[in-house]
Amino acid sequence: MKLIKNAIIHDALQDTAYTGDILIDGGRIAAIGADMPAPAGMEIIDAAGLHAWPGLVEAHGHIGLDGWAVGYEGKDYNEYNDPVTPQLRAIDAINPFDESLRDALRGGVTTLCTGPGSSNVLGGTFAAFKPVGCCIDDMCLKKEAAMKCAFGENPKRCYREKGISSRMSNAALLRETLFKARAYMEKLEAAGDDPSKKPAFDMKLNALIPVLKGEIPLKAHAHQANDILTAIRIAREFGVRLTLEHVTEGALIVEELVRADVPLAIGPTFGQPSKIELQNKSWETPVILNRAGCRVSIITDSPVTQQSHLRFCAAMAIASGMSEAAALRCITLNPARHIGVQDRVGSLEAGKDADIVLTDGSLFDMQAKIVGVYVNGERAV
């Protein structure tokens, strides 16, 4: 057992911080309170004057698949042989020894959701994991957290010679695959235990059954407003869950996104627009959508923005008008909900994993230092 004493606690639940103690037992937060007793032999962490925050959560990136200081041969986040690859799984490529995972920890990021890039109409499954350990199977919170799909410039560019030259063909191919997967699932269900009636095994279509059953969402790469709306339209047509990633032009369609009521992962926003569909990117976008009541997460899309800079992305939203309490939720509790791991991480409360970041000032102050990072109650930094 450990006891963090006298920290200024920002739990991501209340809007104001308070001074208190955090009791850690078995890798989880056992209790939070004031003036908690410390039995003899218990490890005491004196946090007087320090701030305690939930471990930060990245809802969308490619960390561990696009490695630290590697060339093309070290990149495993895009599959260029086939535009439809739902059978691919991020866990088969994540490198636990990638230095970018250490960088995440140094920046206070203790939960990551990573997976295929945006070259494919359907790219495969993302995994939610913690950046500690040497075996990804043991590091995962969810081995299959979402099914990646993509709209816009990237599939058009990557597969222009292989059947996708417009947004229409991109959407049509996604629909065709979902129709086939639904028919395949219905045949499997109708066959019951009779193997003679089952359709021939199809790995691609089989991989989409969890999406059609609502067990995992489609994780839709969409920057431009028309792509965002197409993703919403297709999800409604098939009755599947949806999360929207990037949402660069979300401020242009606020009312539509409020009606859709789906989780939004906004970013990356650092840097100048590198292509047409990024021309309207702005730090005001998460502010506007959060103010409208949308479920907003702020992302780095690592390695597009370095993973350890997640807290500074939130700081830019604060500078654009978001409250500090809302910005904290945008990099903790909201992304935990976005990737479906809110029962484990995202806030400081009894019963959740003891993923805790200690700083000597505000998390959003570039001059403040991270002086301790705990994952499952063990010091990682």
Contacts in CASP RR format, 6 or more apart in sequence:
PFRMAT RR
TARGET T0000
AUTHOR 0000-0000-0000
METHOD contacts of the structure
MODEL  1
MKLIKNAIIHDALQDTAYTGDILIDGGRIAAIGADMPAPAGMEIIDAAGL
HAWPGLVEAHGHIGLDGWAVGYEGKDYNEYNDPVTPQLRAIDAINPFDES
LRDALRGGVTTLCTGPGSSNVLGGTFAAFKPVGCCIDDMCLKKEAAMKCA
FGENPKRCYREKGISSRMSNAALLRETLFKARAYMEKLEAAGDDPSKKPA
FDMKLNALIPVLKGEIPLKAHAHQANDILTAIRIAREFGVRLTLEHVTEG
ALIVEELVRADVPLAIGPTFGQPSKIELQNKSWETPVILNRAGCRVSIIT
DSPVTQQSHLRFCAAMAIASGMSEAAALRCITLNPARHIGVQDRVGSLEA
GKDADIVLTDGSLFDMQAKIVGVYVNGERAV
1 23 0 8 1.000
1 24 0 8 1.000
1 25 0 8 1.000
1 26 0 8 1.000
1 30 0 8 1.000
1 42 0 8 1.000
1 43 0 8 1.000
2 23 0 8 1.000
2 24 0 8 1.000
2 42 0 8 1.000
2 43 0 8 1.000
2 44 0 8 1.000
2 45 0 8 1.000
2 354 0 8 1.000
2 377 0 8 1.000
3 21 0 8 1.000
3 22 0 8 1.000
3 23 0 8 1.000
3 24 0 8 1.000
3 36 0 8 1.000
3 38 0 8 1.000
3 42 0 8 1.000
3 43 0 8 1.000
3 44 0 8 1.000
3 45 0 8 1.000
4 21 0 8 1.000
4 22 0 8 1.000
4 24 0 8 1.000
4 45 0 8 1.000
4 47 0 8 1.000
4 52 0 8 1.000
4 356 0 8 1.000
4 358 0 8 1.000
5 20 0 8 1.000
5 21 0 8 1.000
5 36 0 8 1.000
5 38 0 8 1.000
5 44 0 8 1.000
5 45 0 8 1.000
5 46 0 8 1.000
5 47 0 8 1.000
5 48 0 8 1.000
6 19 0 8 1.000
6 20 0 8 1.000
6 21 0 8 1.000
6 46 0 8 1.000
6 47 0 8 1.000
6 48 0 8 1.000
6 49 0 8 1.000
7 19 0 8 1.000
7 20 0 8 1.000
7 21 0 8 1.000
7 22 0 8 1.000
7 47 0 8 1.000
7 48 0 8 1.000
7 49 0 8 1.000
7 50 0 8 1.000
7 51 0 8 1.000
7 52 0 8 1.000
7 358 0 8 1.000
8 17 0 8 1.000
8 18 0 8 1.000
8 19 0 8 1.000
8 49 0 8 1.000
8 50 0 8 1.000
8 51 0 8 1.000
8 52 0 8 1.000
9 17 0 8 1.000
9 18 0 8 1.000
9 19 0 8 1.000
9 20 0 8 1.000
9 22 0 8 1.000
9 32 0 8 1.000
9 51 0 8 1.000
9 52 0 8 1.000
9 348 0 8 1.000
10 17 0 8 1.000
10 51 0 8 1.000
10 52 0 8 1.000
10 53 0 8 1.000
10 54 0 8 1.000
10 328 0 8 1.000
10 348 0 8 1.000
10 363 0 8 1.000
11 32 0 8 1.000
11 54 0 8 1.000
11 347 0 8 1.000
11 348 0 8 1.000
11 349 0 8 1.000
12 53 0 8 1.000
12 54 0 8 1.000
12 328 0 8 1.000
12 329 0 8 1.000
12 332 0 8 1.000
12 333 0 8 1.000
12 346 0 8 1.000
12 347 0 8 1.000
12 348 0 8 1.000
13 333 0 8 1.000
13 347 0 8 1.000
13 348 0 8 1.000
13 349 0 8 1.000
14 325 0 8 1.000
15 323 0 8 1.000
15 325 0 8 1.000
16 325 0 8 1.000
17 51 0 8 1.000
19 34 0 8 1.000
20 32 0 8 1.000
20 33 0 8 1.000
20 34 0 8 1.000
20 35 0 8 1.000
20 36 0 8 1.000
21 32 0 8 1.000
21 33 0 8 1.000
21 34 0 8 1.000
21 35 0 8 1.000
21 36 0 8 1.000
22 29 0 8 1.000
22 31 0 8 1.000
22 32 0 8 1.000
22 33 0 8 1.000
22 52 0 8 1.000
22 348 0 8 1.000
22 354 0 8 1.000
22 356 0 8 1.000
23 29 0 8 1.000
23 30 0 8 1.000
23 31 0 8 1.000
23 32 0 8 1.000
23 36 0 8 1.000
24 30 0 8 1.000
24 354 0 8 1.000
24 374 0 8 1.000
24 377 0 8 1.000
26 354 0 8 1.000
26 377 0 8 1.000
27 353 0 8 1.000
27 354 0 8 1.000
27 376 0 8 1.000
27 377 0 8 1.000
27 378 0 8 1.000
28 351 0 8 1.000
28 352 0 8 1.000
28 353 0 8 1.000
28 354 0 8 1.000
28 376 0 8 1.000
28 377 0 8 1.000
29 348 0 8 1.000
29 349 0 8 1.000
29 350 0 8 1.000
29 351 0 8 1.000
29 352 0 8 1.000
29 353 0 8 1.000
29 354 0 8 1.000
30 350 0 8 1.000
30 351 0 8 1.000
31 350 0 8 1.000
32 348 0 8 1.000
32 349 0 8 1.000
32 350 0 8 1.000
38 44 0 8 1.000
47 358 0 8 1.000
49 360 0 8 1.000
50 358 0 8 1.000
50 359 0 8 1.000
50 360 0 8 1.000
50 361 0 8 1.000
50 371 0 8 1.000
51 358 0 8 1.000
51 359 0 8 1.000
51 360 0 8 1.000
51 361 0 8 1.000
51 362 0 8 1.000
51 363 0 8 1.000
52 348 0 8 1.000
52 356 0 8 1.000
52 357 0 8 1.000
52 358 0 8 1.000
53 328 0 8 1.000
53 332 0 8 1.000
53 348 0 8 1.000
53 356 0 8 1.000
53 357 0 8 1.000
53 358 0 8 1.000
53 359 0 8 1.000
53 363 0 8 1.000
54 328 0 8 1.000
54 332 0 8 1.000
54 333 0 8 1.000
54 345 0 8 1.000
54 346 0 8 1.000
54 347 0 8 1.000
54 348 0 8 1.000
54 355 0 8 1.000
54 356 0 8 1.000
54 357 0 8 1.000
55 108 0 8 1.000
55 109 0 8 1.000
55 110 0 8 1.000
55 111 0 8 1.000
55 332 0 8 1.000
55 345 0 8 1.000
55 346 0 8 1.000
55 355 0 8 1.000
55 356 0 8 1.000
55 357 0 8 1.000
55 373 0 8 1.000
56 107 0 8 1.000
56 108 0 8 1.000
56 109 0 8 1.000
56 110 0 8 1.000
56 111 0 8 1.000
56 310 0 8 1.000
56 311 0 8 1.000
56 331 0 8 1.000
56 332 0 8 1.000
56 357 0 8 1.000
57 109 0 8 1.000
57 110 0 8 1.000
57 111 0 8 1.000
57 112 0 8 1.000
57 113 0 8 1.000
57 297 0 8 1.000
57 331 0 8 1.000
57 332 0 8 1.000
57 333 0 8 1.000
57 335 0 8 1.000
57 336 0 8 1.000
57 339 0 8 1.000
57 341 0 8 1.000
57 345 0 8 1.000
57 346 0 8 1.000
58 104 0 8 1.000
58 109 0 8 1.000
58 111 0 8 1.000
58 112 0 8 1.000
58 113 0 8 1.000
58 114 0 8 1.000
58 299 0 8 1.000
58 300 0 8 1.000
58 302 0 8 1.000
58 307 0 8 1.000
58 310 0 8 1.000
58 335 0 8 1.000
59 113 0 8 1.000
59 243 0 8 1.000
59 245 0 8 1.000
59 263 0 8 1.000
59 265 0 8 1.000
59 297 0 8 1.000
59 299 0 8 1.000
59 334 0 8 1.000
59 335 0 8 1.000
59 338 0 8 1.000
59 339 0 8 1.000
60 113 0 8 1.000
60 126 0 8 1.000
60 219 0 8 1.000
60 245 0 8 1.000
60 246 0 8 1.000
60 265 0 8 1.000
60 297 0 8 1.000
60 299 0 8 1.000
60 301 0 8 1.000
61 112 0 8 1.000
61 113 0 8 1.000
61 114 0 8 1.000
61 115 0 8 1.000
61 299 0 8 1.000
61 300 0 8 1.000
61 301 0 8 1.000
61 302 0 8 1.000
61 304 0 8 1.000
62 77 0 8 1.000
62 114 0 8 1.000
62 115 0 8 1.000
62 116 0 8 1.000
62 117 0 8 1.000
62 301 0 8 1.000
62 302 0 8 1.000
62 303 0 8 1.000
63 98 0 8 1.000
63 100 0 8 1.000
63 101 0 8 1.000
63 104 0 8 1.000
63 112 0 8 1.000
63 114 0 8 1.000
63 131 0 8 1.000
63 302 0 8 1.000
63 303 0 8 1.000
63 307 0 8 1.000
64 93 0 8 1.000
64 94 0 8 1.000
64 95 0 8 1.000
64 98 0 8 1.000
64 100 0 8 1.000
64 101 0 8 1.000
64 114 0 8 1.000
65 75 0 8 1.000
65 76 0 8 1.000
65 77 0 8 1.000
65 90 0 8 1.000
65 93 0 8 1.000
65 94 0 8 1.000
65 95 0 8 1.000
65 114 0 8 1.000
65 115 0 8 1.000
65 116 0 8 1.000
65 117 0 8 1.000
66 74 0 8 1.000
66 75 0 8 1.000
66 76 0 8 1.000
66 77 0 8 1.000
66 303 0 8 1.000
67 74 0 8 1.000
67 75 0 8 1.000
67 95 0 8 1.000
67 98 0 8 1.000
67 99 0 8 1.000
67 100 0 8 1.000
67 303 0 8 1.000
68 98 0 8 1.000
68 99 0 8 1.000
68 100 0 8 1.000
68 103 0 8 1.000
68 303 0 8 1.000
69 99 0 8 1.000
76 93 0 8 1.000
77 93 0 8 1.000
77 115 0 8 1.000
77 116 0 8 1.000
77 117 0 8 1.000
78 116 0 8 1.000
78 117 0 8 1.000
78 118 0 8 1.000
78 119 0 8 1.000
78 120 0 8 1.000
78 158 0 8 1.000
79 85 0 8 1.000
79 88 0 8 1.000
79 116 0 8 1.000
79 119 0 8 1.000
79 120 0 8 1.000
79 123 0 8 1.000
80 119 0 8 1.000
80 158 0 8 1.000
82 120 0 8 1.000
83 119 0 8 1.000
83 120 0 8 1.000
83 121 0 8 1.000
83 122 0 8 1.000
83 155 0 8 1.000
83 158 0 8 1.000
83 159 0 8 1.000
83 162 0 8 1.000
83 163 0 8 1.000
83 164 0 8 1.000
83 173 0 8 1.000
84 120 0 8 1.000
84 121 0 8 1.000
84 122 0 8 1.000
84 123 0 8 1.000
84 173 0 8 1.000
84 177 0 8 1.000
84 204 0 8 1.000
85 116 0 8 1.000
85 120 0 8 1.000
85 122 0 8 1.000
85 123 0 8 1.000
85 124 0 8 1.000
85 204 0 8 1.000
86 122 0 8 1.000
86 123 0 8 1.000
86 124 0 8 1.000
86 125 0 8 1.000
86 147 0 8 1.000
86 177 0 8 1.000
86 204 0 8 1.000
86 207 0 8 1.000
86 208 0 8 1.000
87 124 0 8 1.000
87 203 0 8 1.000
87 204 0 8 1.000
87 206 0 8 1.000
87 207 0 8 1.000
88 116 0 8 1.000
88 123 0 8 1.000
88 124 0 8 1.000
88 125 0 8 1.000
89 124 0 8 1.000
89 125 0 8 1.000
89 127 0 8 1.000
89 143 0 8 1.000
89 144 0 8 1.000
90 114 0 8 1.000
90 115 0 8 1.000
90 116 0 8 1.000
90 124 0 8 1.000
90 125 0 8 1.000
90 126 0 8 1.000
90 127 0 8 1.000
91 127 0 8 1.000
91 136 0 8 1.000
91 137 0 8 1.000
91 140 0 8 1.000
91 143 0 8 1.000
94 114 0 8 1.000
94 115 0 8 1.000
94 127 0 8 1.000
94 129 0 8 1.000
94 136 0 8 1.000
96 133 0 8 1.000
96 134 0 8 1.000
96 135 0 8 1.000
96 136 0 8 1.000
96 139 0 8 1.000
97 134 0 8 1.000
100 302 0 8 1.000
100 303 0 8 1.000
100 307 0 8 1.000
101 112 0 8 1.000
101 131 0 8 1.000
101 132 0 8 1.000
102 131 0 8 1.000
103 306 0 8 1.000
103 307 0 8 1.000
103 308 0 8 1.000
104 110 0 8 1.000
104 112 0 8 1.000
104 131 0 8 1.000
104 302 0 8 1.000
104 307 0 8 1.000
104 308 0 8 1.000
105 131 0 8 1.000
105 132 0 8 1.000
105 373 0 8 1.000
105 375 0 8 1.000
105 380 0 8 1.000
105 381 0 8 1.000
106 308 0 8 1.000
106 370 0 8 1.000
106 373 0 8 1.000
106 381 0 8 1.000
107 307 0 8 1.000
107 308 0 8 1.000
107 309 0 8 1.000
107 310 0 8 1.000
107 311 0 8 1.000
107 357 0 8 1.000
107 370 0 8 1.000
107 373 0 8 1.000
107 381 0 8 1.000
108 308 0 8 1.000
108 310 0 8 1.000
108 311 0 8 1.000
108 357 0 8 1.000
108 370 0 8 1.000
108 373 0 8 1.000
108 381 0 8 1.000
109 131 0 8 1.000
109 307 0 8 1.000
109 308 0 8 1.000
109 310 0 8 1.000
110 130 0 8 1.000
110 131 0 8 1.000
110 345 0 8 1.000
110 355 0 8 1.000
110 357 0 8 1.000
110 373 0 8 1.000
110 375 0 8 1.000
110 380 0 8 1.000
111 128 0 8 1.000
111 129 0 8 1.000
111 130 0 8 1.000
111 141 0 8 1.000
111 335 0 8 1.000
111 336 0 8 1.000
111 339 0 8 1.000
111 341 0 8 1.000
111 345 0 8 1.000
111 346 0 8 1.000
111 355 0 8 1.000
112 128 0 8 1.000
112 129 0 8 1.000
112 130 0 8 1.000
112 131 0 8 1.000
112 302 0 8 1.000
112 307 0 8 1.000
113 126 0 8 1.000
113 127 0 8 1.000
113 128 0 8 1.000
113 145 0 8 1.000
113 146 0 8 1.000
113 335 0 8 1.000
113 338 0 8 1.000
113 339 0 8 1.000
114 126 0 8 1.000
114 127 0 8 1.000
114 129 0 8 1.000
114 302 0 8 1.000
115 124 0 8 1.000
115 125 0 8 1.000
115 126 0 8 1.000
115 127 0 8 1.000
115 148 0 8 1.000
116 123 0 8 1.000
116 124 0 8 1.000
116 126 0 8 1.000
116 148 0 8 1.000
117 123 0 8 1.000
117 148 0 8 1.000
117 150 0 8 1.000
117 154 0 8 1.000
117 221 0 8 1.000
118 148 0 8 1.000
118 150 0 8 1.000
118 154 0 8 1.000
118 155 0 8 1.000
118 221 0 8 1.000
119 150 0 8 1.000
119 154 0 8 1.000
119 155 0 8 1.000
119 158 0 8 1.000
119 159 0 8 1.000
120 148 0 8 1.000
120 150 0 8 1.000
120 155 0 8 1.000
120 158 0 8 1.000
121 149 0 8 1.000
121 150 0 8 1.000
121 155 0 8 1.000
121 159 0 8 1.000
121 164 0 8 1.000
121 170 0 8 1.000
121 173 0 8 1.000
121 174 0 8 1.000
121 177 0 8 1.000
122 147 0 8 1.000
122 148 0 8 1.000
122 149 0 8 1.000
122 174 0 8 1.000
122 177 0 8 1.000
122 208 0 8 1.000
123 147 0 8 1.000
123 148 0 8 1.000
123 149 0 8 1.000
123 150 0 8 1.000
124 147 0 8 1.000
124 148 0 8 1.000
124 207 0 8 1.000
125 143 0 8 1.000
125 144 0 8 1.000
125 145 0 8 1.000
125 146 0 8 1.000
125 147 0 8 1.000
125 148 0 8 1.000
125 207 0 8 1.000
125 216 0 8 1.000
126 144 0 8 1.000
126 145 0 8 1.000
126 146 0 8 1.000
126 147 0 8 1.000
126 148 0 8 1.000
126 219 0 8 1.000
126 339 0 8 1.000
127 136 0 8 1.000
127 140 0 8 1.000
127 142 0 8 1.000
127 143 0 8 1.000
127 144 0 8 1.000
127 145 0 8 1.000
128 140 0 8 1.000
128 141 0 8 1.000
128 142 0 8 1.000
128 145 0 8 1.000
128 339 0 8 1.000
128 340 0 8 1.000
128 341 0 8 1.000
129 136 0 8 1.000
129 139 0 8 1.000
129 140 0 8 1.000
129 141 0 8 1.000
129 142 0 8 1.000
130 139 0 8 1.000
130 141 0 8 1.000
130 355 0 8 1.000
130 375 0 8 1.000
130 376 0 8 1.000
131 139 0 8 1.000
131 375 0 8 1.000
132 139 0 8 1.000
132 375 0 8 1.000
132 376 0 8 1.000
132 378 0 8 1.000
132 380 0 8 1.000
133 139 0 8 1.000
137 143 0 8 1.000
141 341 0 8 1.000
141 344 0 8 1.000
141 345 0 8 1.000
142 339 0 8 1.000
142 340 0 8 1.000
142 341 0 8 1.000
144 210 0 8 1.000
144 216 0 8 1.000
145 216 0 8 1.000
145 339 0 8 1.000
145 340 0 8 1.000
145 341 0 8 1.000
146 216 0 8 1.000
146 217 0 8 1.000
146 218 0 8 1.000
146 219 0 8 1.000
146 243 0 8 1.000
146 339 0 8 1.000
147 207 0 8 1.000
147 208 0 8 1.000
147 210 0 8 1.000
147 211 0 8 1.000
147 216 0 8 1.000
147 217 0 8 1.000
147 218 0 8 1.000
147 219 0 8 1.000
148 219 0 8 1.000
148 221 0 8 1.000
149 174 0 8 1.000
149 218 0 8 1.000
149 219 0 8 1.000
149 220 0 8 1.000
149 221 0 8 1.000
149 231 0 8 1.000
150 170 0 8 1.000
150 220 0 8 1.000
150 221 0 8 1.000
150 222 0 8 1.000
151 167 0 8 1.000
151 170 0 8 1.000
151 171 0 8 1.000
151 220 0 8 1.000
151 221 0 8 1.000
151 222 0 8 1.000
151 224 0 8 1.000
151 227 0 8 1.000
151 230 0 8 1.000
151 231 0 8 1.000
152 167 0 8 1.000
152 170 0 8 1.000
152 221 0 8 1.000
152 222 0 8 1.000
152 223 0 8 1.000
152 224 0 8 1.000
152 227 0 8 1.000
152 277 0 8 1.000
153 223 0 8 1.000
153 275 0 8 1.000
153 276 0 8 1.000
153 277 0 8 1.000
154 221 0 8 1.000
155 164 0 8 1.000
155 170 0 8 1.000
156 164 0 8 1.000
156 165 0 8 1.000
156 166 0 8 1.000
156 167 0 8 1.000
156 170 0 8 1.000
158 164 0 8 1.000
163 169 0 8 1.000
163 173 0 8 1.000
164 170 0 8 1.000
164 173 0 8 1.000
167 226 0 8 1.000
167 227 0 8 1.000
167 230 0 8 1.000
171 230 0 8 1.000
171 234 0 8 1.000
174 234 0 8 1.000
175 234 0 8 1.000
175 237 0 8 1.000
177 204 0 8 1.000
177 205 0 8 1.000
177 208 0 8 1.000
178 208 0 8 1.000
178 211 0 8 1.000
178 212 0 8 1.000
178 234 0 8 1.000
178 238 0 8 1.000
178 240 0 8 1.000
180 205 0 8 1.000
181 204 0 8 1.000
181 205 0 8 1.000
181 208 0 8 1.000
181 209 0 8 1.000
181 211 0 8 1.000
181 212 0 8 1.000
182 212 0 8 1.000
182 238 0 8 1.000
184 199 0 8 1.000
184 202 0 8 1.000
184 205 0 8 1.000
184 206 0 8 1.000
184 209 0 8 1.000
185 205 0 8 1.000
185 208 0 8 1.000
185 209 0 8 1.000
185 212 0 8 1.000
185 213 0 8 1.000
187 197 0 8 1.000
187 198 0 8 1.000
187 199 0 8 1.000
188 198 0 8 1.000
188 199 0 8 1.000
188 209 0 8 1.000
190 197 0 8 1.000
191 197 0 8 1.000
191 198 0 8 1.000
191 199 0 8 1.000
192 198 0 8 1.000
210 216 0 8 1.000
211 217 0 8 1.000
211 218 0 8 1.000
211 240 0 8 1.000
211 241 0 8 1.000
212 238 0 8 1.000
212 240 0 8 1.000
214 240 0 8 1.000
214 241 0 8 1.000
216 241 0 8 1.000
217 240 0 8 1.000
217 241 0 8 1.000
217 242 0 8 1.000
217 243 0 8 1.000
218 231 0 8 1.000
218 235 0 8 1.000
218 240 0 8 1.000
218 241 0 8 1.000
218 242 0 8 1.000
218 243 0 8 1.000
219 243 0 8 1.000
219 245 0 8 1.000
220 231 0 8 1.000
220 235 0 8 1.000
220 242 0 8 1.000
220 243 0 8 1.000
220 244 0 8 1.000
220 245 0 8 1.000
221 245 0 8 1.000
221 246 0 8 1.000
222 228 0 8 1.000
222 230 0 8 1.000
222 231 0 8 1.000
222 244 0 8 1.000
222 245 0 8 1.000
222 246 0 8 1.000
222 247 0 8 1.000
223 246 0 8 1.000
223 247 0 8 1.000
223 248 0 8 1.000
223 249 0 8 1.000
223 277 0 8 1.000
223 278 0 8 1.000
223 281 0 8 1.000
224 248 0 8 1.000
224 249 0 8 1.000
224 277 0 8 1.000
225 249 0 8 1.000
225 250 0 8 1.000
225 252 0 8 1.000
225 253 0 8 1.000
227 277 0 8 1.000
228 244 0 8 1.000
228 247 0 8 1.000
228 249 0 8 1.000
228 250 0 8 1.000
228 253 0 8 1.000
228 256 0 8 1.000
228 257 0 8 1.000
229 253 0 8 1.000
229 256 0 8 1.000
231 242 0 8 1.000
231 244 0 8 1.000
232 242 0 8 1.000
232 244 0 8 1.000
232 256 0 8 1.000
232 260 0 8 1.000
232 262 0 8 1.000
235 241 0 8 1.000
235 242 0 8 1.000
235 262 0 8 1.000
242 260 0 8 1.000
242 262 0 8 1.000
243 262 0 8 1.000
243 263 0 8 1.000
243 264 0 8 1.000
243 265 0 8 1.000
243 338 0 8 1.000
244 257 0 8 1.000
244 262 0 8 1.000
244 263 0 8 1.000
244 264 0 8 1.000
244 265 0 8 1.000
245 265 0 8 1.000
245 299 0 8 1.000
246 265 0 8 1.000
246 266 0 8 1.000
246 267 0 8 1.000
246 268 0 8 1.000
246 299 0 8 1.000
246 301 0 8 1.000
247 257 0 8 1.000
247 264 0 8 1.000
247 265 0 8 1.000
247 266 0 8 1.000
247 267 0 8 1.000
247 285 0 8 1.000
247 289 0 8 1.000
248 266 0 8 1.000
248 267 0 8 1.000
248 277 0 8 1.000
248 278 0 8 1.000
248 280 0 8 1.000
248 281 0 8 1.000
248 285 0 8 1.000
249 277 0 8 1.000
249 280 0 8 1.000
250 257 0 8 1.000
250 264 0 8 1.000
250 266 0 8 1.000
250 285 0 8 1.000
250 289 0 8 1.000
251 280 0 8 1.000
251 282 0 8 1.000
251 284 0 8 1.000
251 285 0 8 1.000
251 288 0 8 1.000
251 289 0 8 1.000
252 280 0 8 1.000
254 288 0 8 1.000
254 289 0 8 1.000
254 292 0 8 1.000
254 294 0 8 1.000
257 264 0 8 1.000
257 289 0 8 1.000
257 292 0 8 1.000
257 294 0 8 1.000
258 292 0 8 1.000
258 293 0 8 1.000
258 294 0 8 1.000
261 294 0 8 1.000
261 295 0 8 1.000
262 295 0 8 1.000
263 295 0 8 1.000
263 297 0 8 1.000
263 334 0 8 1.000
263 337 0 8 1.000
263 338 0 8 1.000
264 289 0 8 1.000
264 294 0 8 1.000
264 295 0 8 1.000
264 296 0 8 1.000
264 297 0 8 1.000
265 297 0 8 1.000
265 298 0 8 1.000
265 299 0 8 1.000
265 335 0 8 1.000
265 338 0 8 1.000
266 285 0 8 1.000
266 286 0 8 1.000
266 289 0 8 1.000
266 296 0 8 1.000
266 297 0 8 1.000
266 298 0 8 1.000
266 299 0 8 1.000
267 281 0 8 1.000
267 286 0 8 1.000
267 298 0 8 1.000
267 299 0 8 1.000
267 300 0 8 1.000
267 301 0 8 1.000
267 313 0 8 1.000
268 299 0 8 1.000
268 300 0 8 1.000
268 301 0 8 1.000
268 304 0 8 1.000
268 305 0 8 1.000
268 313 0 8 1.000
269 281 0 8 1.000
269 282 0 8 1.000
269 283 0 8 1.000
269 285 0 8 1.000
269 305 0 8 1.000
269 313 0 8 1.000
269 316 0 8 1.000
270 300 0 8 1.000
270 305 0 8 1.000
270 309 0 8 1.000
270 313 0 8 1.000
270 316 0 8 1.000
273 279 0 8 1.000
273 281 0 8 1.000
282 320 0 8 1.000
283 316 0 8 1.000
283 317 0 8 1.000
283 319 0 8 1.000
283 320 0 8 1.000
284 320 0 8 1.000
284 321 0 8 1.000
286 296 0 8 1.000
286 298 0 8 1.000
286 317 0 8 1.000
286 322 0 8 1.000
286 330 0 8 1.000
287 317 0 8 1.000
287 320 0 8 1.000
287 321 0 8 1.000
287 322 0 8 1.000
289 296 0 8 1.000
290 296 0 8 1.000
290 322 0 8 1.000
290 326 0 8 1.000
290 330 0 8 1.000
295 334 0 8 1.000
295 337 0 8 1.000
295 338 0 8 1.000
296 330 0 8 1.000
296 334 0 8 1.000
297 330 0 8 1.000
297 331 0 8 1.000
297 334 0 8 1.000
297 335 0 8 1.000
297 338 0 8 1.000
298 310 0 8 1.000
298 313 0 8 1.000
298 314 0 8 1.000
298 317 0 8 1.000
298 327 0 8 1.000
298 330 0 8 1.000
298 331 0 8 1.000
298 335 0 8 1.000
299 310 0 8 1.000
299 313 0 8 1.000
299 335 0 8 1.000
300 306 0 8 1.000
300 307 0 8 1.000
300 309 0 8 1.000
300 310 0 8 1.000
300 313 0 8 1.000
305 313 0 8 1.000
310 331 0 8 1.000
311 331 0 8 1.000
311 363 0 8 1.000
311 364 0 8 1.000
312 364 0 8 1.000
312 366 0 8 1.000
313 331 0 8 1.000
314 322 0 8 1.000
314 327 0 8 1.000
314 328 0 8 1.000
314 330 0 8 1.000
314 331 0 8 1.000
314 363 0 8 1.000
314 364 0 8 1.000
315 327 0 8 1.000
315 364 0 8 1.000
315 365 0 8 1.000
315 366 0 8 1.000
317 327 0 8 1.000
317 330 0 8 1.000
318 324 0 8 1.000
318 327 0 8 1.000
318 364 0 8 1.000
322 330 0 8 1.000
324 362 0 8 1.000
324 364 0 8 1.000
327 364 0 8 1.000
328 363 0 8 1.000
332 345 0 8 1.000
332 346 0 8 1.000
332 347 0 8 1.000
333 342 0 8 1.000
333 346 0 8 1.000
333 347 0 8 1.000
335 346 0 8 1.000
336 342 0 8 1.000
336 344 0 8 1.000
336 345 0 8 1.000
336 346 0 8 1.000
336 347 0 8 1.000
343 352 0 8 1.000
344 352 0 8 1.000
344 353 0 8 1.000
345 352 0 8 1.000
345 353 0 8 1.000
345 355 0 8 1.000
346 352 0 8 1.000
346 355 0 8 1.000
348 356 0 8 1.000
353 375 0 8 1.000
353 376 0 8 1.000
353 377 0 8 1.000
354 374 0 8 1.000
354 375 0 8 1.000
354 376 0 8 1.000
354 377 0 8 1.000
355 374 0 8 1.000
355 375 0 8 1.000
355 376 0 8 1.000
355 377 0 8 1.000
356 373 0 8 1.000
356 374 0 8 1.000
356 377 0 8 1.000
357 363 0 8 1.000
357 370 0 8 1.000
357 372 0 8 1.000
357 373 0 8 1.000
357 374 0 8 1.000
358 370 0 8 1.000
358 371 0 8 1.000
358 372 0 8 1.000
358 373 0 8 1.000
358 374 0 8 1.000
359 368 0 8 1.000
359 369 0 8 1.000
359 370 0 8 1.000
359 371 0 8 1.000
360 368 0 8 1.000
360 369 0 8 1.000
360 371 0 8 1.000
361 368 0 8 1.000
361 369 0 8 1.000
362 368 0 8 1.000
370 381 0 8 1.000
372 379 0 8 1.000
372 381 0 8 1.000
373 379 0 8 1.000
373 380 0 8 1.000
373 381 0 8 1.000
374 380 0 8 1.000
END
